[in-house]
Amino acid sequence: MMHNTTFIKLMGACSVFLLAFRTSAQTVNTGELVITPGTQVSTLGDFDNRESGDLINDGEFFVYGNFNNDGLVSFTAGQASGKTLFTGLYGVQSISGLMPSDFFNVLFDNPAAQPSFNLSGDINIYGKAGFKDGIVDGDAYGGLVTFQQGASHKLVSDDSFVDGQVRKIGDEAFDYPVGDGGYYRRASMSAPSDASDHFTSQYILENSNTLYPHSAKEEDIEQIDNAEYWEINRTNGASGIVLTLTWNEDTTPSDMIREEEGKSIRIVRWDAENNRWKDEGGTVNREEQTVTTAVSGYGIFTFGKVMDDEIPDSGLVVYNGISPNGDGRNDFFFLKGIENYPDNTVEIYNRWGVKVYEAKGYNNTNIRFDGYSHGRATVNKGRLLPTGTYFYILKYKDGNVMRDKSGYLYIN
């Protein structure tokens, strides 16, 4: 006889090995449930892991109904085989619980009416998250998605992303799989300097003017995006980042991204200390529809139309193409006139936001970038970098004023 509720309670160091287990209403775990590698477990009804429950998933766990965790949900460290698949059969699925759930790999695949997943509990991802079909709504329900060190995602699109807060822990560059209103609108950050640092991001498809008045702004800011904004906070640590925001012609106002002489699209930030919008600068890539800059603070970000700066002629010229082939021509990143500004720093990042070079006192002679990855906190030290587009940040002291230049560098 099948009961509406199934209880699993095992004593001692026991494991349950199940190919499938079905109930007509609900699966409740109050003990230790272990799904071993190569094993599949399915719950056609709702799954409820009670306060005393301990679910260890090293196999495949198919969740077709709602999922609640008030106990422990985890995987065996070093096993790297567990996968939880949220594949709804009955419509929208809720993911809830008083305790955070640790998933190694997770797949969101529910073609129900959007959003497909109501996230009120917190989930931690340690492997890879697949956003195949279905929006994960943590904004309306208060849930948080955290990507731990080494975690990543795939398949993100307008049909599947996180509508709400996403946190990234670790010293890796990261593309946030965030969006709102049916649009995936990623924000990307460069790699933090410490593995314990974390940053939290959310995209909001709303006019920020009510909360952050657009009339309160620096003089050079002519216009502020009145349709969307991102909230990006450093929630632990002291790292600085290079931030990339993407625009979308369906969400970003056309007059904001239109090319105009004497004006540029920049990243602007609400400066909470001075209660006004601040120009954070930015280098535009129109092919990829991105703006990139090193930010001076955190909080609320969006796009701004800014009058181009009239910086006094310093005699400093950036040659942004190098071909490190040893022929004596364009073999290194040449900054003409940099010797007049010895108090300087140079940072170079690849297209994924990973720092590949940094130096103080750049001088075109013994301190220069020649296409090899070296310096502190860089990737693949001592190796020639591949052909491609990179991003540089140059900061230098001009008299008593600190100035900066940023832009794209091309290695061929």
C-alpha positions in Angstrom: 0.0 0.0 0.0 1.4 3.5 -1.0 1.0 6.2 1.6 0.6 9.9 0.7 3.7 10.7 2.7 6.9 8.7 2.7 9.4 9.0 5.6 13.0 8.0 5.3 14.8 7.6 8.6 18.1 5.6 8.9 20.2 5.1 12.0 24.0 5.2 12.1 26.2 5.3 9.1 23.6 4.0 6.6 22.8 5.0 3.1 19.8 4.7 0.9 20.3 3.6 -2.7 17.3 4.2 -4.8 16.7 4.1 -8.5 13.4 5.9 -8.2 11.0 6.6 -5.5 7.5 7.8 -6.0 4.7 9.1 -3.9 1.3 10.6 -4.7 1.8 13.7 -2.7 5.0 14.3 -0.9 8.5 12.9 0.0 9.7 13.7 3.5 13.2 13.0 4.7 13.8 13.0 8.4 17.1 11.0 8.5 20.1 10.4 6.3 19.4 10.0 2.6 22.5 9.3 0.5 22.3 9.2 -3.3 25.5 7.5 -4.5 27.3 8.1 -7.8 25.6 6.5 -10.7 22.2 6.4 -8.9 19.1 8.3 -9.9 16.4 9.4 -7.4 13.2 11.0 -8.5 10.4 12.7 -6.5 7.3 13.1 -8.5 5.6 15.0 -5.7 7.1 17.7 -3.4 10.3 17.1 -1.5 10.6 18.2 2.1 13.9 17.8 4.0 13.0 18.3 7.6 15.2 19.8 10.3 16.6 16.4 11.2 17.1 15.4 7.6 20.5 15.1 5.9 20.5 14.7 2.1 23.8 13.9 0.5 23.6 13.9 -3.3 26.5 12.4 -5.2 24.3 11.0 -8.0 21.3 12.5 -9.8 18.3 13.9 -8.0 15.3 14.8 -10.1 12.9 17.2 -8.4 9.6 17.4 -10.2 7.6 19.3 -7.5 8.4 21.8 -4.9 11.7 21.6 -2.9 12.0 22.6 0.8 15.1 22.3 3.0 15.1 22.9 6.8 18.0 20.5 7.4 21.2 19.7 5.5 21.5 19.3 1.8 25.0 18.8 0.5 27.4 16.5 -1.4 30.6 14.6 -0.6 33.7 16.8 -0.9 35.9 15.7 -3.8 33.2 13.5 -5.3 32.3 16.0 -8.0 29.5 14.0 -9.4 26.3 15.2 -7.7 23.6 16.9 -9.8 20.2 18.2 -8.8 17.7 18.7 -11.7 14.7 20.9 -11.2 12.4 19.7 -13.9 8.8 20.7 -13.2 5.9 18.5 -14.2 3.1 20.4 -12.6 3.9 24.1 -13.2 5.8 26.6 -11.2 8.2 25.1 -8.6 9.0 26.7 -5.2 12.5 26.3 -3.8 12.3 27.2 -0.1 13.7 26.4 3.3 15.1 27.7 6.6 18.6 26.3 5.7 20.8 27.0 2.6 21.1 24.1 0.2 24.5 23.1 -1.2 24.4 21.8 -4.7 27.4 20.7 -6.7 25.8 20.9 -10.1 22.2 22.1 -10.6 20.0 22.4 -13.7 16.9 24.7 -14.0 14.7 23.2 -16.7 11.0 24.1 -16.3 9.0 25.4 -19.3 6.1 26.5 -17.1 4.8 30.1 -17.2 7.6 32.5 -16.2 9.0 32.8 -13.7 9.2 29.0 -13.3 11.0 29.0 -10.0 10.0 30.9 -6.8 13.1 31.1 -4.8 12.6 31.9 -1.1 15.4 29.8 0.3 19.2 30.2 -0.3 21.2 28.0 -2.5 24.9 27.6 -2.9 26.4 26.3 -6.1 29.9 24.7 -6.1 30.1 23.3 -9.6 28.1 24.5 -12.6 24.5 25.8 -12.9 22.7 25.2 -16.1 20.0 27.7 -17.0 18.2 25.8 -19.7 14.6 26.9 -19.3 12.9 29.0 -16.6 13.6 32.2 -14.7 14.6 31.8 -11.0 12.7 34.5 -9.1 14.5 35.5 -5.9 13.5 39.1 -6.0 9.8 38.6 -5.2 10.5 35.8 -2.7 13.7 36.8 -1.0 16.0 34.0 -2.0 19.7 34.3 -2.7 21.9 32.4 -5.3 25.5 32.1 -4.3 28.3 30.8 -6.6 31.2 29.6 -4.6 34.9 29.5 -5.5 35.2 27.6 -8.8 31.5 27.7 -9.6 30.2 28.8 -13.0 27.1 28.8 -15.2 26.0 28.0 -18.8 23.0 28.4 -21.1 21.9 31.8 -19.6 19.4 33.6 -21.9 16.3 35.7 -21.9 14.4 32.5 -21.1 16.5 31.5 -18.1 18.4 33.7 -15.6 18.2 34.8 -11.9 15.7 37.6 -11.2 17.1 38.7 -7.9 20.4 38.7 -6.0 23.4 36.7 -7.1 26.5 36.5 -5.0 30.0 35.4 -6.2 32.6 34.2 -3.7 36.2 33.8 -4.7 39.1 35.3 -6.7 37.7 34.6 -10.1 36.3 36.9 -12.8 32.5 36.4 -13.1 29.6 37.1 -15.4 26.4 37.6 -13.3 23.5 35.6 -14.7 21.0 38.3 -13.7 18.0 39.9 -15.4 14.5 41.3 -15.0 11.3 41.7 -17.0 12.2 38.8 -19.3 15.6 40.1 -20.2 19.0 38.7 -19.3 21.2 41.7 -18.5 24.6 40.5 -17.3 27.1 42.5 -15.3 30.7 41.3 -15.3 33.5 41.9 -12.8 37.2 41.3 -12.9 38.8 38.8 -10.5 39.0 40.0 -6.9 42.4 39.7 -5.2 41.3 37.4 -2.4 39.4 34.1 -2.5 37.3 35.1 0.6 36.0 38.3 -1.1 32.5 38.3 -2.5 30.3 40.7 -4.5 26.5 40.6 -4.9 24.7 41.8 -7.9 21.1 42.4 -9.1 19.6 44.0 -12.3 16.4 46.0 -11.9 14.3 47.0 -15.0 12.9 50.2 -13.4 13.6 53.9 -13.4 16.0 54.7 -10.6 14.9 58.4 -10.4 12.4 57.9 -7.5 15.0 56.4 -5.2 18.1 58.1 -6.6 17.1 61.5 -8.1 18.6 62.1 -11.5 18.7 65.8 -10.9 21.4 65.3 -8.3 24.5 64.6 -10.4 27.9 65.8 -11.3 28.0 68.7 -13.8 29.5 66.7 -16.6 26.7 64.2 -16.5 24.1 65.3 -19.0 21.6 62.4 -18.8 21.0 59.3 -16.8 19.5 56.0 -18.0 15.8 56.2 -16.8 14.8 52.6 -17.6 17.2 50.3 -15.7 19.9 50.0 -13.1 22.2 47.4 -11.3 22.9 47.1 -7.6 26.4 45.8 -7.1 27.8 45.6 -3.6 31.1 44.4 -2.1 29.7 42.2 0.6 33.0 41.0 2.0 36.6 41.9 1.6 38.6 44.9 0.3 39.2 44.1 -3.4 38.7 46.6 -6.2 37.2 45.4 -9.5 36.8 46.4 -13.1 33.1 46.4 -13.9 31.5 45.8 -17.3 27.8 46.6 -18.0 26.0 45.6 -21.1 23.3 47.5 -22.9 20.3 46.2 -24.8 18.4 48.1 -27.4 15.1 46.7 -26.0 15.7 48.1 -22.5 18.3 50.8 -22.8 17.0 54.2 -24.0 18.0 54.9 -27.6 19.2 58.4 -26.9 21.5 57.0 -24.2 23.4 54.7 -26.6 23.3 56.9 -29.7 26.7 58.2 -30.8 27.0 62.0 -30.4 30.0 64.2 -30.9 31.5 65.5 -27.7 29.5 63.0 -25.6 30.2 59.5 -24.4 28.2 56.7 -22.7 29.7 56.0 -19.3 29.0 54.0 -16.2 27.6 56.3 -13.4 27.2 55.4 -9.7 25.0 56.8 -7.0 27.5 58.2 -4.5 25.6 57.6 -1.2 28.1 59.7 0.8 27.4 62.9 -1.3 23.9 62.0 -2.5 24.5 62.4 -6.2 25.4 60.5 -9.3 29.1 60.2 -10.0 30.8 59.6 -13.4 32.8 56.4 -13.0 34.2 56.7 -16.6 34.2 53.9 -19.1 35.5 52.5 -22.3 32.8 51.6 -24.9 32.8 48.5 -27.1 29.9 49.0 -29.5 30.4 45.6 -31.2 29.8 43.8 -27.9 27.5 46.6 -26.5 29.5 47.0 -23.3 31.0 49.8 -21.2 34.0 48.9 -18.9 35.6 50.8 -16.1 37.5 50.5 -12.8 35.0 51.6 -10.2 35.7 53.8 -7.2 32.9 52.5 -5.0 29.8 50.2 -5.0 26.0 50.4 -4.8 23.7 51.6 -7.6 25.0 51.7 -11.2 23.5 52.6 -14.5 24.5 54.3 -17.8 25.0 58.0 -18.2 25.5 60.4 -21.1 28.6 62.4 -20.2 30.2 65.4 -21.8 33.7 64.5 -22.9 36.5 65.7 -20.6 38.8 68.4 -21.7 42.0 67.2 -20.2 45.1 69.5 -20.7 47.5 68.1 -23.2 50.0 66.1 -21.2 52.0 64.8 -24.1 51.1 61.3 -23.1 50.0 59.1 -26.1 48.8 55.5 -25.8 49.7 53.2 -28.6 47.1 50.4 -28.1 48.4 47.7 -30.5 51.3 45.3 -30.0 52.7 42.5 -32.0 55.3 40.7 -29.8 57.1 38.8 -32.5 60.6 40.2 -31.9 60.9 42.2 -35.1 61.5 45.4 -33.3 58.2 47.0 -34.3 55.3 47.3 -31.8 56.9 44.6 -29.6 55.5 46.2 -26.4 52.8 48.4 -25.1 54.3 51.9 -25.8 53.2 54.9 -23.7 54.8 57.9 -25.3 55.8 60.5 -22.7 55.2 58.2 -19.7 58.7 59.0 -18.5 57.4 62.5 -17.5 55.0 60.8 -15.1 57.0 58.3 -13.1 54.3 58.1 -10.4 52.0 55.7 -12.4 50.4 52.3 -12.4 49.3 50.1 -15.3 46.9 47.3 -15.2 45.8 45.0 -18.1 42.9 42.6 -18.1 41.8 40.0 -20.6 38.2 39.9 -22.0 37.1 37.8 -19.0 38.2 40.3 -16.5 41.3 38.4 -15.3 44.3 40.6 -14.6 47.2 39.6 -16.8 49.6 42.4 -16.0 50.2 45.1 -13.4 53.1 47.4 -12.8 54.2 50.5 -10.9 56.5 53.1 -12.5 55.9 52.0 -16.1 58.8 53.4 -18.2 58.9 51.7 -21.6 62.3 50.2 -20.8 62.8 47.7 -18.0 59.2 48.0 -16.8 56.9 47.4 -19.8 54.2 45.0 -21.1 55.5 42.9 -23.9 52.6 40.5 -24.3 53.7 38.1 -21.5 51.6 37.6 -18.4 53.7 38.6 -15.4 53.5 40.7 -12.3 51.6 40.2 -9.0 48.3 38.3 -9.1 48.2 37.5 -12.8 47.2 34.4 -14.7 49.7 32.1 -16.5 52.8 34.0 -15.4 55.7 34.1 -17.9 53.6 32.9 -20.8 52.9 34.7 -24.1 49.2 35.8 -24.1 47.0 34.8 -27.0 45.9 37.1 -29.7 42.9 39.2 -28.7 41.4 42.3 -27.2 42.5 43.3 -23.7 41.6 46.3 -21.4 44.1 48.6 -19.9 43.9 51.1 -17.0 46.6 53.7 -16.7 46.7 56.0 -13.7 49.4 58.7 -13.3 50.1 61.8 -11.2 50.2 65.0 -13.2 51.5 67.6 -10.7 49.1 67.3 -7.8 46.3 65.8 -9.8 45.8 62.0 -10.3 44.6 61.3 -13.8 43.6 58.1 -15.5 43.2 56.7 -19.0 41.6 53.4 -20.0 40.8 51.6 -23.2 41.3 48.6 -25.3 44.6 47.0 -26.2 45.0 44.7 -29.1 47.6 41.9 -29.1 48.3 40.4 -32.6 
